[in-house]
Amino acid sequence: MSQLEKYIGWKLRIVIAVSLLIGSIIFFIKGYSFRSSGETFSQYWVLALLMLWGSVSQISPAINNYSNTEDNPT
């Protein structure tokens, strides 16, 4: 486990993942409202997808860090 992984605990990773997921939902809704008004492409959907990808990429390390702390409570 690297020094950065020790610093960023599983609780912080879960908070980051949830906030990115909420942001993704908000930007998807905003992008959908632009599409309903006649826009052909919305940068908000790209941002929503990137935030969703970031959220998913934070969940796996959080689960691994949580399982490591449960195995070795130091």
PDB file of N, H, CA, C and O in Angstrom:
ATOM      1  N   MET A   1       0.847  -1.173   0.000  1.00  0.00           N
ATOM      2  CA  MET A   1       0.000   0.000   0.000  1.00  0.00           C
ATOM      3  C   MET A   1       0.895   1.239   0.000  1.00  0.00           C
ATOM      4  O   MET A   1       1.792   1.366   0.833  1.00  0.00           O
ATOM      5  N   SER A   2       0.645   2.141  -0.932  1.00  0.00           N
ATOM      6  H   SER A   2      -0.084   2.038  -1.608  1.00  0.00           H
ATOM      7  CA  SER A   2       1.471   3.335  -1.039  1.00  0.00           C
ATOM      8  C   SER A   2       1.083   4.355   0.037  1.00  0.00           C
ATOM      9  O   SER A   2       0.079   4.204   0.733  1.00  0.00           O
ATOM     10  N   GLN A   3       1.899   5.378   0.148  1.00  0.00           N
ATOM     11  H   GLN A   3       2.715   5.501  -0.417  1.00  0.00           H
ATOM     12  CA  GLN A   3       1.671   6.420   1.154  1.00  0.00           C
ATOM     13  C   GLN A   3       0.372   7.175   0.881  1.00  0.00           C
ATOM     14  O   GLN A   3      -0.344   7.549   1.809  1.00  0.00           O
ATOM     15  N   LEU A   4       0.076   7.395  -0.402  1.00  0.00           N
ATOM     16  H   LEU A   4       0.658   7.090  -1.156  1.00  0.00           H
ATOM     17  CA  LEU A   4      -1.153   8.103  -0.749  1.00  0.00           C
ATOM     18  C   LEU A   4      -2.390   7.287  -0.399  1.00  0.00           C
ATOM     19  O   LEU A   4      -3.387   7.841   0.064  1.00  0.00           O
ATOM     20  N   GLU A   5      -2.334   5.975  -0.616  1.00  0.00           N
ATOM     21  H   GLU A   5      -1.523   5.525  -0.992  1.00  0.00           H
ATOM     22  CA  GLU A   5      -3.471   5.129  -0.271  1.00  0.00           C
ATOM     23  C   GLU A   5      -3.697   5.069   1.228  1.00  0.00           C
ATOM     24  O   GLU A   5      -4.834   4.926   1.677  1.00  0.00           O
ATOM     25  N   LYS A   6      -2.625   5.178   2.010  1.00  0.00           N
ATOM     26  H   LYS A   6      -1.702   5.294   1.645  1.00  0.00           H
ATOM     27  CA  LYS A   6      -2.790   5.227   3.463  1.00  0.00           C
ATOM     28  C   LYS A   6      -3.440   6.534   3.893  1.00  0.00           C
ATOM     29  O   LYS A   6      -4.235   6.555   4.832  1.00  0.00           O
ATOM     30  N   TYR A   7      -3.103   7.626   3.206  1.00  0.00           N
ATOM     31  H   TYR A   7      -2.456   7.609   2.443  1.00  0.00           H
ATOM     32  CA  TYR A   7      -3.638   8.938   3.564  1.00  0.00           C
ATOM     33  C   TYR A   7      -5.112   9.054   3.203  1.00  0.00           C
ATOM     34  O   TYR A   7      -5.913   9.572   3.981  1.00  0.00           O
ATOM     35  N   ILE A   8      -5.464   8.565   2.008  1.00  0.00           N
ATOM     36  H   ILE A   8      -4.814   8.144   1.376  1.00  0.00           H
ATOM     37  CA  ILE A   8      -6.850   8.630   1.576  1.00  0.00           C
ATOM     38  C   ILE A   8      -7.546   7.371   2.074  1.00  0.00           C
ATOM     39  O   ILE A   8      -7.379   6.297   1.496  1.00  0.00           O
ATOM     40  N   GLY A   9      -8.301   7.493   3.110  1.00  0.00           N
ATOM     41  H   GLY A   9      -8.437   8.365   3.580  1.00  0.00           H
ATOM     42  CA  GLY A   9      -8.982   6.352   3.702  1.00  0.00           C
ATOM     43  C   GLY A   9     -10.219   5.960   2.922  1.00  0.00           C
ATOM     44  O   GLY A   9     -10.628   6.639   1.980  1.00  0.00           O
ATOM     45  N   TRP A  10     -10.798   4.861   3.331  1.00  0.00           N
ATOM     46  H   TRP A  10     -10.465   4.309   4.096  1.00  0.00           H
ATOM     47  CA  TRP A  10     -11.958   4.350   2.609  1.00  0.00           C
ATOM     48  C   TRP A  10     -13.168   5.255   2.792  1.00  0.00           C
ATOM     49  O   TRP A  10     -14.014   5.339   1.902  1.00  0.00           O
ATOM     50  N   LYS A  11     -13.265   5.929   3.927  1.00  0.00           N
ATOM     51  H   LYS A  11     -12.578   5.861   4.650  1.00  0.00           H
ATOM     52  CA  LYS A  11     -14.401   6.824   4.150  1.00  0.00           C
ATOM     53  C   LYS A  11     -14.353   8.018   3.199  1.00  0.00           C
ATOM     54  O   LYS A  11     -15.377   8.435   2.657  1.00  0.00           O
ATOM     55  N   LEU A  12     -13.155   8.559   3.005  1.00  0.00           N
ATOM     56  H   LEU A  12     -12.324   8.221   3.446  1.00  0.00           H
ATOM     57  CA  LEU A  12     -13.013   9.691   2.092  1.00  0.00           C
ATOM     58  C   LEU A  12     -13.290   9.264   0.654  1.00  0.00           C
ATOM     59  O   LEU A  12     -13.884  10.019  -0.116  1.00  0.00           O
ATOM     60  N   ARG A  13     -12.865   8.066   0.296  1.00  0.00           N
ATOM     61  H   ARG A  13     -12.383   7.453   0.922  1.00  0.00           H
ATOM     62  CA  ARG A  13     -13.142   7.571  -1.061  1.00  0.00           C
ATOM     63  C   ARG A  13     -14.638   7.388  -1.293  1.00  0.00           C
ATOM     64  O   ARG A  13     -15.135   7.664  -2.385  1.00  0.00           O
ATOM     65  N   ILE A  14     -15.354   6.929  -0.280  1.00  0.00           N
ATOM     66  H   ILE A  14     -14.951   6.705   0.607  1.00  0.00           H
ATOM     67  CA  ILE A  14     -16.805   6.780  -0.406  1.00  0.00           C
ATOM     68  C   ILE A  14     -17.463   8.150  -0.559  1.00  0.00           C
ATOM     69  O   ILE A  14     -18.383   8.305  -1.361  1.00  0.00           O
ATOM     70  N   VAL A  15     -17.007   9.135   0.195  1.00  0.00           N
ATOM     71  H   VAL A  15     -16.259   9.009   0.847  1.00  0.00           H
ATOM     72  CA  VAL A  15     -17.552  10.491   0.085  1.00  0.00           C
ATOM     73  C   VAL A  15     -17.295  11.054  -1.313  1.00  0.00           C
ATOM     74  O   VAL A  15     -18.179  11.668  -1.911  1.00  0.00           O
ATOM     75  N   ILE A  16     -16.087  10.843  -1.829  1.00  0.00           N
ATOM     76  H   ILE A  16     -15.370  10.344  -1.343  1.00  0.00           H
ATOM     77  CA  ILE A  16     -15.760  11.306  -3.179  1.00  0.00           C
ATOM     78  C   ILE A  16     -16.648  10.606  -4.201  1.00  0.00           C
ATOM     79  O   ILE A  16     -17.172  11.252  -5.109  1.00  0.00           O
ATOM     80  N   ALA A  17     -16.820   9.298  -4.065  1.00  0.00           N
ATOM     81  H   ALA A  17     -16.394   8.773  -3.328  1.00  0.00           H
ATOM     82  CA  ALA A  17     -17.633   8.540  -5.019  1.00  0.00           C
ATOM     83  C   ALA A  17     -19.092   8.996  -4.998  1.00  0.00           C
ATOM     84  O   ALA A  17     -19.710   9.153  -6.052  1.00  0.00           O
ATOM     85  N   VAL A  18     -19.630   9.203  -3.825  1.00  0.00           N
ATOM     86  H   VAL A  18     -19.128   9.075  -2.970  1.00  0.00           H
ATOM     87  CA  VAL A  18     -21.035   9.633  -3.727  1.00  0.00           C
ATOM     88  C   VAL A  18     -21.208  11.042  -4.286  1.00  0.00           C
ATOM     89  O   VAL A  18     -22.185  11.312  -4.985  1.00  0.00           O
ATOM     90  N   SER A  19     -20.278  11.937  -3.990  1.00  0.00           N
ATOM     91  H   SER A  19     -19.484  11.718  -3.423  1.00  0.00           H
ATOM     92  CA  SER A  19     -20.401  13.304  -4.512  1.00  0.00           C
ATOM     93  C   SER A  19     -20.258  13.327  -6.034  1.00  0.00           C
ATOM     94  O   SER A  19     -20.960  14.084  -6.705  1.00  0.00           O
ATOM     95  N   LEU A  20     -19.365  12.512  -6.586  1.00  0.00           N
ATOM     96  H   LEU A  20     -18.795  11.897  -6.041  1.00  0.00           H
ATOM     97  CA  LEU A  20     -19.254  12.438  -8.041  1.00  0.00           C
ATOM     98  C   LEU A  20     -20.505  11.832  -8.665  1.00  0.00           C
ATOM     99  O   LEU A  20     -20.924  12.252  -9.744  1.00  0.00           O
ATOM    100  N   LEU A  21     -21.102  10.855  -8.000  1.00  0.00           N
ATOM    101  H   LEU A  21     -20.763  10.515  -7.123  1.00  0.00           H
ATOM    102  CA  LEU A  21     -22.329  10.249  -8.514  1.00  0.00           C
ATOM    103  C   LEU A  21     -23.479  11.256  -8.509  1.00  0.00           C
ATOM    104  O   LEU A  21     -24.236  11.337  -9.477  1.00  0.00           O
ATOM    105  N   ILE A  22     -23.612  12.008  -7.444  1.00  0.00           N
ATOM    106  H   ILE A  22     -22.998  11.942  -6.658  1.00  0.00           H
ATOM    107  CA  ILE A  22     -24.665  13.028  -7.368  1.00  0.00           C
ATOM    108  C   ILE A  22     -24.438  14.099  -8.429  1.00  0.00           C
ATOM    109  O   ILE A  22     -25.381  14.528  -9.095  1.00  0.00           O
ATOM    110  N   GLY A  23     -23.189  14.529  -8.587  1.00  0.00           N
ATOM    111  H   GLY A  23     -22.423  14.180  -8.047  1.00  0.00           H
ATOM    112  CA  GLY A  23     -22.871  15.506  -9.629  1.00  0.00           C
ATOM    113  C   GLY A  23     -23.161  14.976 -11.014  1.00  0.00           C
ATOM    114  O   GLY A  23     -23.625  15.714 -11.882  1.00  0.00           O
ATOM    115  N   SER A  24     -22.890  13.704 -11.226  1.00  0.00           N
ATOM    116  H   SER A  24     -22.513  13.104 -10.520  1.00  0.00           H
ATOM    117  CA  SER A  24     -23.171  13.089 -12.515  1.00  0.00           C
ATOM    118  C   SER A  24     -24.662  13.099 -12.822  1.00  0.00           C
ATOM    119  O   SER A  24     -25.070  13.385 -13.948  1.00  0.00           O
ATOM    120  N   ILE A  25     -25.462  12.791 -11.829  1.00  0.00           N
ATOM    121  H   ILE A  25     -25.131  12.559 -10.914  1.00  0.00           H
ATOM    122  CA  ILE A  25     -26.916  12.799 -12.026  1.00  0.00           C
ATOM    123  C   ILE A  25     -27.405  14.213 -12.328  1.00  0.00           C
ATOM    124  O   ILE A  25     -28.243  14.409 -13.208  1.00  0.00           O
ATOM    125  N   ILE A  26     -26.888  15.188 -11.606  1.00  0.00           N
ATOM    126  H   ILE A  26     -26.208  15.029 -10.891  1.00  0.00           H
ATOM    127  CA  ILE A  26     -27.299  16.581 -11.822  1.00  0.00           C
ATOM    128  C   ILE A  26     -26.938  17.043 -13.222  1.00  0.00           C
ATOM    129  O   ILE A  26     -27.758  17.660 -13.903  1.00  0.00           O
ATOM    130  N   PHE A  27     -25.705  16.749 -13.666  1.00  0.00           N
ATOM    131  H   PHE A  27     -25.039  16.248 -13.113  1.00  0.00           H
ATOM    132  CA  PHE A  27     -25.290  17.203 -14.995  1.00  0.00           C
ATOM    133  C   PHE A  27     -25.989  16.424 -16.109  1.00  0.00           C
ATOM    134  O   PHE A  27     -26.188  16.960 -17.199  1.00  0.00           O
ATOM    135  N   PHE A  28     -26.362  15.171 -15.854  1.00  0.00           N
ATOM    136  H   PHE A  28     -26.200  14.736 -14.968  1.00  0.00           H
ATOM    137  CA  PHE A  28     -27.136  14.435 -16.846  1.00  0.00           C
ATOM    138  C   PHE A  28     -28.516  15.065 -17.026  1.00  0.00           C
ATOM    139  O   PHE A  28     -28.993  15.212 -18.152  1.00  0.00           O
ATOM    140  N   ILE A  29     -29.145  15.431 -15.933  1.00  0.00           N
ATOM    141  H   ILE A  29     -28.757  15.312 -15.019  1.00  0.00           H
ATOM    142  CA  ILE A  29     -30.459  16.083 -16.012  1.00  0.00           C
ATOM    143  C   ILE A  29     -30.352  17.423 -16.716  1.00  0.00           C
ATOM    144  O   ILE A  29     -31.201  17.766 -17.539  1.00  0.00           O
ATOM    145  N   LYS A  30     -29.308  18.184 -16.396  1.00  0.00           N
ATOM    146  H   LYS A  30     -28.618  17.906 -15.727  1.00  0.00           H
ATOM    147  CA  LYS A  30     -29.107  19.487 -17.046  1.00  0.00           C
ATOM    148  C   LYS A  30     -28.851  19.307 -18.543  1.00  0.00           C
ATOM    149  O   LYS A  30     -29.373  20.070 -19.357  1.00  0.00           O
ATOM    150  N   GLY A  31     -28.055  18.307 -18.907  1.00  0.00           N
ATOM    151  H   GLY A  31     -27.631  17.687 -18.246  1.00  0.00           H
ATOM    152  CA  GLY A  31     -27.811  18.028 -20.321  1.00  0.00           C
ATOM    153  C   GLY A  31     -29.063  17.587 -21.042  1.00  0.00           C
ATOM    154  O   GLY A  31     -29.276  17.936 -22.203  1.00  0.00           O
ATOM    155  N   TYR A  32     -29.904  16.809 -20.348  1.00  0.00           N
ATOM    156  H   TYR A  32     -29.731  16.525 -19.405  1.00  0.00           H
ATOM    157  CA  TYR A  32     -31.155  16.372 -20.953  1.00  0.00           C
ATOM    158  C   TYR A  32     -32.087  17.558 -21.198  1.00  0.00           C
ATOM    159  O   TYR A  32     -32.806  17.588 -22.197  1.00  0.00           O
ATOM    160  N   SER A  33     -32.076  18.522 -20.298  1.00  0.00           N
ATOM    161  H   SER A  33     -31.492  18.498 -19.487  1.00  0.00           H
ATOM    162  CA  SER A  33     -32.917  19.697 -20.507  1.00  0.00           C
ATOM    163  C   SER A  33     -32.439  20.513 -21.700  1.00  0.00           C
ATOM    164  O   SER A  33     -33.254  21.108 -22.405  1.00  0.00           O
ATOM    165  N   PHE A  34     -31.113  20.552 -21.939  1.00  0.00           N
ATOM    166  H   PHE A  34     -30.451  20.069 -21.365  1.00  0.00           H
ATOM    167  CA  PHE A  34     -30.600  21.232 -23.131  1.00  0.00           C
ATOM    168  C   PHE A  34     -30.997  20.478 -24.392  1.00  0.00           C
ATOM    169  O   PHE A  34     -31.315  21.096 -25.408  1.00  0.00           O
ATOM    170  N   ARG A  35     -30.982  19.157 -24.338  1.00  0.00           N
ATOM    171  H   ARG A  35     -30.724  18.655 -23.512  1.00  0.00           H
ATOM    172  CA  ARG A  35     -31.355  18.364 -25.505  1.00  0.00           C
ATOM    173  C   ARG A  35     -32.838  18.543 -25.807  1.00  0.00           C
ATOM    174  O   ARG A  35     -33.232  18.550 -26.973  1.00  0.00           O
ATOM    175  N   SER A  36     -33.651  18.685 -24.791  1.00  0.00           N
ATOM    176  H   SER A  36     -33.331  18.679 -23.844  1.00  0.00           H
ATOM    177  CA  SER A  36     -35.083  18.896 -24.996  1.00  0.00           C
ATOM    178  C   SER A  36     -35.351  20.238 -25.658  1.00  0.00           C
ATOM    179  O   SER A  36     -36.352  20.401 -26.356  1.00  0.00           O
ATOM    180  N   SER A  37     -34.454  21.205 -25.439  1.00  0.00           N
ATOM    181  H   SER A  37     -33.641  21.072 -24.872  1.00  0.00           H
ATOM    182  CA  SER A  37     -34.658  22.525 -26.028  1.00  0.00           C
ATOM    183  C   SER A  37     -34.133  22.618 -27.458  1.00  0.00           C
ATOM    184  O   SER A  37     -34.267  23.665 -28.091  1.00  0.00           O
ATOM    185  N   GLY A  38     -33.537  21.544 -27.979  1.00  0.00           N
ATOM    186  H   GLY A  38     -33.428  20.693 -27.465  1.00  0.00           H
ATOM    187  CA  GLY A  38     -33.136  21.541 -29.383  1.00  0.00           C
ATOM    188  C   GLY A  38     -31.644  21.517 -29.628  1.00  0.00           C
ATOM    189  O   GLY A  38     -31.228  21.473 -30.786  1.00  0.00           O
ATOM    190  N   GLU A  39     -30.819  21.545 -28.595  1.00  0.00           N
ATOM    191  H   GLU A  39     -31.157  21.581 -27.655  1.00  0.00           H
ATOM    192  CA  GLU A  39     -29.377  21.455 -28.781  1.00  0.00           C
ATOM    193  C   GLU A  39     -29.024  20.064 -29.285  1.00  0.00           C
ATOM    194  O   GLU A  39     -29.638  19.083 -28.866  1.00  0.00           O
ATOM    195  N   THR A  40     -28.037  19.963 -30.182  1.00  0.00           N
ATOM    196  H   THR A  40     -27.538  20.760 -30.522  1.00  0.00           H
ATOM    197  CA  THR A  40     -27.683  18.659 -30.730  1.00  0.00           C
ATOM    198  C   THR A  40     -26.621  17.955 -29.900  1.00  0.00           C
ATOM    199  O   THR A  40     -26.593  16.725 -29.865  1.00  0.00           O
ATOM    200  N   PHE A  41     -25.760  18.690 -29.240  1.00  0.00           N
ATOM    201  H   PHE A  41     -25.783  19.689 -29.268  1.00  0.00           H
ATOM    202  CA  PHE A  41     -24.699  18.082 -28.430  1.00  0.00           C
ATOM    203  C   PHE A  41     -24.548  18.890 -27.153  1.00  0.00           C
ATOM    204  O   PHE A  41     -24.601  20.119 -27.165  1.00  0.00           O
ATOM    205  N   SER A  42     -24.364  18.191 -26.074  1.00  0.00           N
ATOM    206  H   SER A  42     -24.321  17.192 -26.064  1.00  0.00           H
ATOM    207  CA  SER A  42     -24.234  18.878 -24.798  1.00  0.00           C
ATOM    208  C   SER A  42     -22.964  18.424 -24.096  1.00  0.00           C
ATOM    209  O   SER A  42     -22.741  17.227 -23.910  1.00  0.00           O
ATOM    210  N   GLN A  43     -22.143  19.373 -23.712  1.00  0.00           N
ATOM    211  H   GLN A  43     -22.324  20.345 -23.863  1.00  0.00           H
ATOM    212  CA  GLN A  43     -20.931  19.071 -22.961  1.00  0.00           C
ATOM    213  C   GLN A  43     -21.267  18.562 -21.568  1.00  0.00           C
ATOM    214  O   GLN A  43     -20.441  17.924 -20.916  1.00  0.00           O
ATOM    215  N   TYR A  44     -22.464  18.843 -21.122  1.00  0.00           N
ATOM    216  H   TYR A  44     -23.135  19.361 -21.652  1.00  0.00           H
ATOM    217  CA  TYR A  44     -22.871  18.382 -19.797  1.00  0.00           C
ATOM    218  C   TYR A  44     -22.950  16.861 -19.734  1.00  0.00           C
ATOM    219  O   TYR A  44     -22.665  16.271 -18.692  1.00  0.00           O
ATOM    220  N   TRP A  45     -23.334  16.218 -20.842  1.00  0.00           N
ATOM    221  H   TRP A  45     -23.566  16.698 -21.688  1.00  0.00           H
ATOM    222  CA  TRP A  45     -23.394  14.758 -20.847  1.00  0.00           C
ATOM    223  C   TRP A  45     -22.005  14.157 -20.770  1.00  0.00           C
ATOM    224  O   TRP A  45     -21.800  13.135 -20.115  1.00  0.00           O
ATOM    225  N   VAL A  46     -21.050  14.789 -21.437  1.00  0.00           N
ATOM    226  H   VAL A  46     -21.217  15.620 -21.969  1.00  0.00           H
ATOM    227  CA  VAL A  46     -19.664  14.310 -21.356  1.00  0.00           C
ATOM    228  C   VAL A  46     -19.145  14.466 -19.926  1.00  0.00           C
ATOM    229  O   VAL A  46     -18.488  13.569 -19.398  1.00  0.00           O
ATOM    230  N   LEU A  47     -19.436  15.587 -19.313  1.00  0.00           N
ATOM    231  H   LEU A  47     -19.970  16.316 -19.742  1.00  0.00           H
ATOM    232  CA  LEU A  47     -19.034  15.802 -17.928  1.00  0.00           C
ATOM    233  C   LEU A  47     -19.716  14.803 -17.000  1.00  0.00           C
ATOM    234  O   LEU A  47     -19.093  14.300 -16.065  1.00  0.00           O
ATOM    235  N   ALA A  48     -20.978  14.515 -17.246  1.00  0.00           N
ATOM    236  H   ALA A  48     -21.485  14.923 -18.006  1.00  0.00           H
ATOM    237  CA  ALA A  48     -21.697  13.539 -16.429  1.00  0.00           C
ATOM    238  C   ALA A  48     -21.075  12.155 -16.565  1.00  0.00           C
ATOM    239  O   ALA A  48     -20.940  11.441 -15.571  1.00  0.00           O
ATOM    240  N   LEU A  49     -20.697  11.767 -17.771  1.00  0.00           N
ATOM    241  H   LEU A  49     -20.807  12.347 -18.579  1.00  0.00           H
ATOM    242  CA  LEU A  49     -20.060  10.467 -17.970  1.00  0.00           C
ATOM    243  C   LEU A  49     -18.697  10.395 -17.300  1.00  0.00           C
ATOM    244  O   LEU A  49     -18.347   9.371 -16.713  1.00  0.00           O
ATOM    245  N   LEU A  50     -17.929  11.468 -17.383  1.00  0.00           N
ATOM    246  H   LEU A  50     -18.213  12.300 -17.860  1.00  0.00           H
ATOM    247  CA  LEU A  50     -16.623  11.496 -16.712  1.00  0.00           C
ATOM    248  C   LEU A  50     -16.770  11.423 -15.198  1.00  0.00           C
ATOM    249  O   LEU A  50     -15.991  10.747 -14.526  1.00  0.00           O
ATOM    250  N   MET A  51     -17.757  12.111 -14.666  1.00  0.00           N
ATOM    251  H   MET A  51     -18.391  12.661 -15.211  1.00  0.00           H
ATOM    252  CA  MET A  51     -17.984  12.060 -13.228  1.00  0.00           C
ATOM    253  C   MET A  51     -18.477  10.684 -12.796  1.00  0.00           C
ATOM    254  O   MET A  51     -18.121  10.212 -11.717  1.00  0.00           O
ATOM    255  N   LEU A  52     -19.289  10.036 -13.626  1.00  0.00           N
ATOM    256  H   LEU A  52     -19.578  10.420 -14.503  1.00  0.00           H
ATOM    257  CA  LEU A  52     -19.739   8.685 -13.322  1.00  0.00           C
ATOM    258  C   LEU A  52     -18.570   7.707 -13.339  1.00  0.00           C
ATOM    259  O   LEU A  52     -18.474   6.826 -12.485  1.00  0.00           O
ATOM    260  N   TRP A  53     -17.685   7.870 -14.313  1.00  0.00           N
ATOM    261  H   TRP A  53     -17.763   8.586 -15.007  1.00  0.00           H
ATOM    262  CA  TRP A  53     -16.485   7.024 -14.392  1.00  0.00           C
ATOM    263  C   TRP A  53     -15.598   7.235 -13.155  1.00  0.00           C
ATOM    264  O   TRP A  53     -15.078   6.271 -12.593  1.00  0.00           O
ATOM    265  N   GLY A  54     -15.428   8.476 -12.739  1.00  0.00           N
ATOM    266  H   GLY A  54     -15.850   9.259 -13.196  1.00  0.00           H
ATOM    267  CA  GLY A  54     -14.651   8.765 -11.534  1.00  0.00           C
ATOM    268  C   GLY A  54     -15.279   8.171 -10.291  1.00  0.00           C
ATOM    269  O   GLY A  54     -14.575   7.686  -9.404  1.00  0.00           O
ATOM    270  N   SER A  55     -16.590   8.207 -10.222  1.00  0.00           N
ATOM    271  H   SER A  55     -17.161   8.601 -10.942  1.00  0.00           H
ATOM    272  CA  SER A  55     -17.290   7.622  -9.074  1.00  0.00           C
ATOM    273  C   SER A  55     -17.078   6.123  -9.007  1.00  0.00           C
ATOM    274  O   SER A  55     -16.789   5.577  -7.942  1.00  0.00           O
ATOM    275  N   VAL A  56     -17.221   5.458 -10.139  1.00  0.00           N
ATOM    276  H   VAL A  56     -17.456   5.901 -11.004  1.00  0.00           H
ATOM    277  CA  VAL A  56     -17.049   4.012 -10.171  1.00  0.00           C
ATOM    278  C   VAL A  56     -15.601   3.635  -9.866  1.00  0.00           C
ATOM    279  O   VAL A  56     -15.351   2.616  -9.221  1.00  0.00           O
ATOM    280  N   SER A  57     -14.651   4.442 -10.321  1.00  0.00           N
ATOM    281  H   SER A  57     -14.854   5.270 -10.845  1.00  0.00           H
ATOM    282  CA  SER A  57     -13.243   4.123 -10.083  1.00  0.00           C
ATOM    283  C   SER A  57     -12.829   4.339  -8.630  1.00  0.00           C
ATOM    284  O   SER A  57     -11.775   3.851  -8.223  1.00  0.00           O
ATOM    285  N   GLN A  58     -13.615   5.047  -7.846  1.00  0.00           N
ATOM    286  H   GLN A  58     -14.472   5.444  -8.176  1.00  0.00           H
ATOM    287  CA  GLN A  58     -13.299   5.254  -6.433  1.00  0.00           C
ATOM    288  C   GLN A  58     -13.909   4.185  -5.535  1.00  0.00           C
ATOM    289  O   GLN A  58     -13.457   3.993  -4.406  1.00  0.00           O
ATOM    290  N   ILE A  59     -14.923   3.494  -6.022  1.00  0.00           N
ATOM    291  H   ILE A  59     -15.290   3.651  -6.939  1.00  0.00           H
ATOM    292  CA  ILE A  59     -15.611   2.516  -5.187  1.00  0.00           C
ATOM    293  C   ILE A  59     -14.748   1.281  -4.921  1.00  0.00           C
ATOM    294  O   ILE A  59     -14.697   0.796  -3.791  1.00  0.00           O
ATOM    295  N   SER A  60     -14.073   0.772  -5.946  1.00  0.00           N
ATOM    296  H   SER A  60     -14.114   1.166  -6.864  1.00  0.00           H
ATOM    297  CA  SER A  60     -13.256  -0.438  -5.782  1.00  0.00           C
ATOM    298  C   SER A  60     -12.108  -0.240  -4.787  1.00  0.00           C
ATOM    299  O   SER A  60     -11.932  -1.086  -3.910  1.00  0.00           O
ATOM    300  N   PRO A  61     -11.315   0.842  -4.883  1.00  0.00           N
ATOM    301  CA  PRO A  61     -10.275   1.031  -3.860  1.00  0.00           C
ATOM    302  C   PRO A  61     -10.846   1.243  -2.459  1.00  0.00           C
ATOM    303  O   PRO A  61     -10.218   0.863  -1.470  1.00  0.00           O
ATOM    304  N   ALA A  62     -12.025   1.844  -2.369  1.00  0.00           N
ATOM    305  H   ALA A  62     -12.535   2.152  -3.173  1.00  0.00           H
ATOM    306  CA  ALA A  62     -12.642   2.038  -1.049  1.00  0.00           C
ATOM    307  C   ALA A  62     -13.003   0.706  -0.428  1.00  0.00           C
ATOM    308  O   ALA A  62     -12.797   0.500   0.768  1.00  0.00           O
ATOM    309  N   ILE A  63     -13.540  -0.200  -1.226  1.00  0.00           N
ATOM    310  H   ILE A  63     -13.707  -0.033  -2.198  1.00  0.00           H
ATOM    311  CA  ILE A  63     -13.886  -1.522  -0.712  1.00  0.00           C
ATOM    312  C   ILE A  63     -12.621  -2.278  -0.308  1.00  0.00           C
ATOM    313  O   ILE A  63     -12.593  -2.937   0.732  1.00  0.00           O
ATOM    314  N   ASN A  64     -11.580  -2.182  -1.128  1.00  0.00           N
ATOM    315  H   ASN A  64     -11.602  -1.646  -1.972  1.00  0.00           H
ATOM    316  CA  ASN A  64     -10.314  -2.850  -0.789  1.00  0.00           C
ATOM    317  C   ASN A  64      -9.705  -2.281   0.493  1.00  0.00           C
ATOM    318  O   ASN A  64      -9.228  -3.036   1.341  1.00  0.00           O
ATOM    319  N   ASN A  65      -9.721  -0.953   0.639  1.00  0.00           N
ATOM    320  H   ASN A  65     -10.108  -0.340  -0.050  1.00  0.00           H
ATOM    321  CA  ASN A  65      -9.180  -0.336   1.853  1.00  0.00           C
ATOM    322  C   ASN A  65     -10.003  -0.725   3.072  1.00  0.00           C
ATOM    323  O   ASN A  65      -9.448  -0.949   4.148  1.00  0.00           O
ATOM    324  N   TYR A  66     -11.319  -0.808   2.915  1.00  0.00           N
ATOM    325  H   TYR A  66     -11.770  -0.626   2.041  1.00  0.00           H
ATOM    326  CA  TYR A  66     -12.177  -1.196   4.033  1.00  0.00           C
ATOM    327  C   TYR A  66     -11.897  -2.633   4.456  1.00  0.00           C
ATOM    328  O   TYR A  66     -11.818  -2.933   5.647  1.00  0.00           O
ATOM    329  N   SER A  67     -11.747  -3.514   3.480  1.00  0.00           N
ATOM    330  H   SER A  67     -11.810  -3.270   2.512  1.00  0.00           H
ATOM    331  CA  SER A  67     -11.483  -4.917   3.826  1.00  0.00           C
ATOM    332  C   SER A  67     -10.100  -5.081   4.446  1.00  0.00           C
ATOM    333  O   SER A  67      -9.912  -5.941   5.307  1.00  0.00           O
ATOM    334  N   ASN A  68      -9.130  -4.272   4.024  1.00  0.00           N
ATOM    335  H   ASN A  68      -9.283  -3.573   3.324  1.00  0.00           H
ATOM    336  CA  ASN A  68      -7.798  -4.336   4.628  1.00  0.00           C
ATOM    337  C   ASN A  68      -7.800  -3.811   6.056  1.00  0.00           C
ATOM    338  O   ASN A  68      -7.072  -4.330   6.902  1.00  0.00           O
ATOM    339  N   THR A  69      -8.604  -2.795   6.339  1.00  0.00           N
ATOM    340  H   THR A  69      -9.196  -2.374   5.652  1.00  0.00           H
ATOM    341  CA  THR A  69      -8.653  -2.275   7.709  1.00  0.00           C
ATOM    342  C   THR A  69      -9.396  -3.222   8.628  1.00  0.00           C
ATOM    343  O   THR A  69      -9.095  -3.285   9.819  1.00  0.00           O
ATOM    344  N   GLU A  70     -10.358  -3.957   8.102  1.00  0.00           N
ATOM    345  H   GLU A  70     -10.603  -3.905   7.133  1.00  0.00           H
ATOM    346  CA  GLU A  70     -11.069  -4.934   8.927  1.00  0.00           C
ATOM    347  C   GLU A  70     -10.183  -6.127   9.247  1.00  0.00           C
ATOM    348  O   GLU A  70     -10.291  -6.701  10.330  1.00  0.00           O
ATOM    349  N   ASP A  71      -9.299  -6.515   8.310  1.00  0.00           N
ATOM    350  H   ASP A  71      -9.212  -6.049   7.430  1.00  0.00           H
ATOM    351  CA  ASP A  71      -8.406  -7.634   8.546  1.00  0.00           C
ATOM    352  C   ASP A  71      -7.290  -7.278   9.514  1.00  0.00           C
ATOM    353  O   ASP A  71      -6.914  -8.092  10.358  1.00  0.00           O
ATOM    354  N   ASN A  72      -6.756  -6.064   9.399  1.00  0.00           N
ATOM    355  H   ASN A  72      -7.061  -5.403   8.714  1.00  0.00           H
ATOM    356  CA  ASN A  72      -5.651  -5.615  10.226  1.00  0.00           C
ATOM    357  C   ASN A  72      -6.013  -4.327  10.954  1.00  0.00           C
ATOM    358  O   ASN A  72      -5.636  -3.252  10.487  1.00  0.00           O
ATOM    359  N   PRO A  73      -6.705  -4.383  12.044  1.00  0.00           N
ATOM    360  CA  PRO A  73      -7.093  -3.163  12.757  1.00  0.00           C
ATOM    361  C   PRO A  73      -5.907  -2.573  13.545  1.00  0.00           C
ATOM    362  O   PRO A  73      -5.720  -2.871  14.725  1.00  0.00           O
ATOM    363  N   THR A  74      -5.118  -1.735  12.870  1.00  0.00           N
ATOM    364  H   THR A  74      -5.270  -1.493  11.912  1.00  0.00           H
ATOM    365  CA  THR A  74      -3.956  -1.136  13.534  1.00  0.00           C
ATOM    366  C   THR A  74      -4.154   0.332  13.741  1.00  0.00           C
ATOM    367  O   THR A  74      -3.277   1.002  14.287  1.00  0.00           O
TER     368      THR A  74
END
